[in-house]
Amino acid sequence: MKHNNINRREFIAGTAALLLQTCGHLGQRREQAENNMEMGDIPTVELHRHFEAGMSPETISVLAQRNDVTHVLTRNSKEPIVGVDLQDPDSIRAYYHGISSGFKDPDGFSKFLDSLGLPVGVMRSLEDLQFAARQQILDQARQGSLHTELRGSPYTYQENLKESATLEEVIAAIRSGIRQAYGECGASGAYIACVSRNKVDKYGSAVVNAVLATYTDSDRMGFDIAGGQEGKFPPAMFEELVRPLREAKIPIVVHAGEQSKTPKFIETPPSFIKEAIDKLGAERIGHGSSLIADPSLWPYVRDRGVCIETCPPSNDKMGYVPLAEAPLKDFLDVRLSATLNTDNPLMFGVSSVRDIAVNQGKILRLTPNDLIQITRNGIAAAFVTPERRAELERKFDSFMRRVG
């Protein structure tokens, strides 16, 4: 199909119209009822939330007090973080509000990574990891999340512990906290173990082996390629790394199509997304913004059931894609599986998916009906057992019956 003479939004609108004609008209009464809902009433699912950056300032302050932590180091440069009282939630909020304006600078990504040292620095034991995971899942459930997935690099947490622990023990502690939240009140969650692209040589095999050692079909988890400079480390570089995971049928997600600017996405082109699916077997793509630049790939992604974990506040704050140009609505309009996510809440000033939907939904062009579809997409793509997925579907269907 040639579409060089029409703009992207016109092409998307035309494609969406054709899809609606093919699928038939939706029931107008149901759609009207759904669109009359308030965004803040609709249950959500979050698939892309980094563990340490998803901790609330209150949880950070509790851990800082518990461990008598008054100073922490930046994540990469290992310089002391100054001007923040780690035991005061409001001071932590002020710190992140102050530095986030610099994330769009040429060295903004480094500033962002360094700021991760604050939440990591207060977790000093396996018990702290368990507590932080439990609290985060419970916090998100209180904010309307049916299911929340936390991801992070276990070696990063391992390095900050007061007593030595294996990667397997680190992963087990986080997953124990997630299970505890579910056992206490049915707050569902899962863990995704990450390895940064630029640290694969040092940690990649160890993380893969730890995931293989701790994964079970009755308590699923995922694996993620994240961090580092995406343009320097394209997905194909990690084909051999993830081969054992693919053979074990452990779900894989890859950060791809994130770290470059709309509309051309020169440094991280749409081809990276196809490469992640083809070469690494990615079931989900983290961010995936550049996919909007190549409509020819949309059927490929859609037909394989790959979910795009969009993170509009993150992409906006990092200077990649302005909120008003975020592709989430466009993806939904052409029936791609896409979700809405916070990515790194501490840094980007959003606490939950519901927070984004309520306060930024209008600029993202989202309707309540869109959020309903986003939640359904999240349930379908979650790294959970079939039994847990069915439970999440029942909970959401129950909500829809009550409001319908």
N, C-alpha and C positions, 0 to 999 in steps of 0.2 A: 504494500500500500504506500503510495507517495503522499506526503503531507508537507512538503517543503514550503508551500505557499500559504499555509495557515499557521496561526500561532499555536503554542502547546495547549493552552486552555481550550481553544476551539476544537482541537483534535480530540482532547479528552472528553469534552462534552458530547461530541458526535459519536465517539466510541461507546460512551455510556448509554446514549440513546439507542444505539443498535442492540446493545446487550439487553436493555429493558424490553425491546420489541421481541427479541428472541426468547427471553425467559417468560414473557407475559407480564401483564400489569399486576402489581401488588395490590392487595386488598386496601382500598382507600380508607375505609373506616379504621382499620388497625393502624395504618400509618399515621393517620391524623391523631389517634389516641396516643401513640408513642411520641409524636412530636409535641404533644401538649404536656409531656412530663417535664420536670425540672432536671437539669443535668445532675444536680446534687443528690437526686433520689436514686439514680441508676447504679447498681453494683458494678464494680470494675475488676479488671485483672491486670496485673503488671508482670511483664516478662523480662524487662531490661532495667535492672536497678542494681547498682554496685553496692556491695555490702557495707564497706566502711563509709562511703559517701552517702549512704542512705540512713545512717544512724541519726537519731534526733539529737539536738544540742543537749536535751535533758539526759539522755542516755550517756552521752560523752561526759557530761559533768559528773554523773554518778560514778562512772568508772574512774575518772580523774581523782575524785575524792576517795574512792575505795583504795586506790593504789598510791595515793599521795603524790600524784603527778602534777608538777607545776610547769615543766618545760618539756617540749617535744621538738624533734628535728623535722625539717622538710623532707619530703619523700626521696628526692633524687640528689639534691645538692648537699643534703645533710647539714644545713645551716639551722641554727635555732630559730623557731618561729616566735616572734616578739609581738608585743602589743595586744595580747589576748589572755584573759584569765580562763584557764581550762576548766575551772570549777564553777563557772558562771555561764549558764545557757545564753543569756543575752549578749555577753561578751563574745561568745562563739559566733552567734548570728551576725554581730557587727563586723567581726573579722572577715567572714565570707562575703558579706555585702560590700565591704571595702575593696577586696581584691578582685571580685568578679568583673569589675569594669575593665581590668587589664587583660582579660582572656582573649580579646580580639587583637591584641598587639602581636607583632611578629614573633615574639617569644612567649605568646599567650599559652600555648600548649604546655610548655615547661612550667609556667606559673601554676597552671591548673594541676599538673601532676605533683608538684611540690606541696600544694595545699592538702593533698591526701595524707600527708604525714601527720596531720593533727588527729583525726579519728583513729588512725592506726596506732599512734603513739600511746594511747590510753588503754589499749587492750594488752594486758601483760600476762595473762594466763589462759589456759584452755577454758576455765570456768567463765572468764570474761567473754570469750568468743561465743560460748553457749548462751550467756545472758544477753549479749548484744543481738544475736540472731533471734532469740525468743522475743525480745522486746520489739524488734523491728516488725516481725510478722504480726504481733498483737497490735502494734500501733497502726499498721496498714489496714488490718481488719476493722479497727475502730473508724477508719476513714473510708470504709466502704469497699475494701478490696476482698473479693472472694478468694483470690489466690495471688501470692506474691513470690516471685523468684529472685533470689539474691545471688549475685555473682562476685567473684573476687579471686585473687591470686593467693593460694595458700602459703606460698613461700614468703610473701610479704608479711603475713601475720606471724609466721614462724620466727622470723628474724627479730621480732620485738618481744617475744616471750621471755620472762625471767628465768624459766627452766626449760631445758631442751625438750623438744617434742618432734615427732615425725610428721611428715606431710599428711599421712593417713590419720594421725591423731588430730591434727588441725581440722581436716575435713570432717572427721567424725564429730568433733565438738560443735561445729557450726550446724551440722545436720541434726545433732541432738537437740539443739535449741529450737530448730524449726519444727521437729517432731513434738517437742514439749508444748509449743503453742497450739498445735493441732489437737493434742491430747487434752489440753485444758479447756478449749472452747471451740474446737473445730476450725480454727484459723489455718488455712491451707498455705503451704509454701514448698519451695524446693531450692536446691543449691546448684550453682553452675561453677565449676572450677575453671579459672582462667589462667592463661599464660600470655605474657606480653610478647609481641613479635620480636622485639629487640632483645629479649631474654630467653628465647627458645633454646639457644645453644647451651645456656647454663642450667635452665630449669625444665625445659620442655619434656624430656623423657621421664624425669622424676615425677612431674605432675601427671602425665599420662599413666604411669605405673600406679600412682596413688589412686587415681580414679578407677582403674581396672581392679584394684584391690578392694575398693570400698563400695563399688556399684552393685546393686541387686535389682532384679526385675520387680521386686515387691516394694522398693523404695528408690525410685528413679532419681537420677541427677544428670547434669549435662556437662559439656566441655566447651570452652570458648577460646578462640584466638582473638586477642584484644590488644590495646595499648600500643605504644611505639609508633613509628612513622609508617603509616599504611603504604604510602608510595614507594618506600624503600624495601618493603617486605610484602610483595604481592602474595595472594593466597596460595598459589601453586608451590611456593617454597616449602609448605608444610604438609605436602601430600603424604610423605613417608611417616611423619610424626603422628598423624591421626589414623594411619592405616589400622593399627591394633584396635582402636576405638570403633572404627567402622565395622571391623570383623566381629566385634563383641556387641554390635548394634546399640552402642551408647550414643545418645543424641548429641549432635554437634551444632553450635551456632558460631558464626564468624562475623566480627565487626568488618564491614565492607561498605565502600561508597560513602564514607563519612567525611574525611579530612580534606575537602577542597570545596570551592565556592560554586554556587549556582551562577549561571545556568550551564556552564560547560564542564565543570568537575574534572578539570584537566589532570590533576595529580592522582585522583582516585576514580577512574572512569567506570561506567556501568559494566564494562567487561570484567571488572574485579568481582562483581556479584555473580556473574555466570561462572567464573573461574572457581569461586568458593563452593558453588553448588556442584559443578562438574568434578573438580579435583579433590575436594574435601568432604563431599557429601553433606553439606550444610543443610539442615532442616529449617533453620531460621537465619536471617541476616540482621545483624545489629546495625541500626541506623538506615542504611540502604538508600540514602537520599539521592544518589546519582542515578538510580534506576529511572527517575523521572525523565532523564535526558535521552533515553533510548526506548521508545514505545515498542520497537520490534522485539524487545526482551520480555515484555509484559506477559504474553501468552506462555512463554517458556517458564517463567516463574510461577504463574497461576496454575498451569497444568501439573506442575510438580508439587503443588500444595505447600510451597515454601512461604513462610510468614516473614513479613518485613516489620521489624521492631523499630518503629519511628520514635524519635526523641526530639520533638520540635524545640522545647526550651533550651536544650543542650546545643543543638545546631545553631540556634540564634545567638546564644551567649558566646559561643566560640567563633562567631563571625563567618560561619559557613553558609547558612540559609536563614534569611529573615523569617520571623514567625508567619508573616502574611503570605510568604511563598512556600511554606512547608508543604510537602507533597502528600501528606496523609489523606486529605480529602480527595485528591486526585486518584490516589491508589484505590480508595474505597469505591469511587465512581466507576472504575473499570473492573471491579470485582476481584481485586487482588486482596489476599489475606494480609491485613496490616493492623498493628496495635499502637496504642499511645502509651508512652513511658516517660519516667522522670530522668533516667540515666544516673545522674549524680545530684540528688536533691540539695545537699548542703551547699554546693557551689552555685547551683542555678536557681535557687530561691523558690523551689516548688516542693511541696511535701508529699504529694500523692497524685495519682492519675486523676482522681476526682478534683483535686485542687486545680490542675491544668484545665480540665473540662469546664469547670465553673468559671474560672477567672480568665482563661485564654481561649475558650471554645469559640467565641464569636470571631476573633481574628483568624483562627484556624479554619473558619467556615464550617464548623461542625454543628449538626443538629442532634437532639436527643436520639433520634433514630440511628444516626451514625454511631453514637456512643454505644447503643445497644449492639450494633453489628461488631464494633470493636471488641466488646466484651465477649461476644460469641467467638470471634476470631481467636482471642486469647485463650479461651477454654479449649478450643480445638487444637491449638499449637503448644499448650503447656507440656512441660516435661514431667508427666505424672503417669501413674498406672491407669489402665482402662477403668478400674473401679473408682478411682478418685475423679477421673474425668466425668464419669456418669454422675457422680455425686454433685460436682460443680454444675453440671447441666441441669440437674433436678433443682438445685437451689435457685438458679437463675430463672428457670421456667416457672418456679413457684412465685417468684417476684413478678414475672410478667403476667401471670394469671391474676394476681392480686390487684394489679394496676389496670389490667385490661377489662 
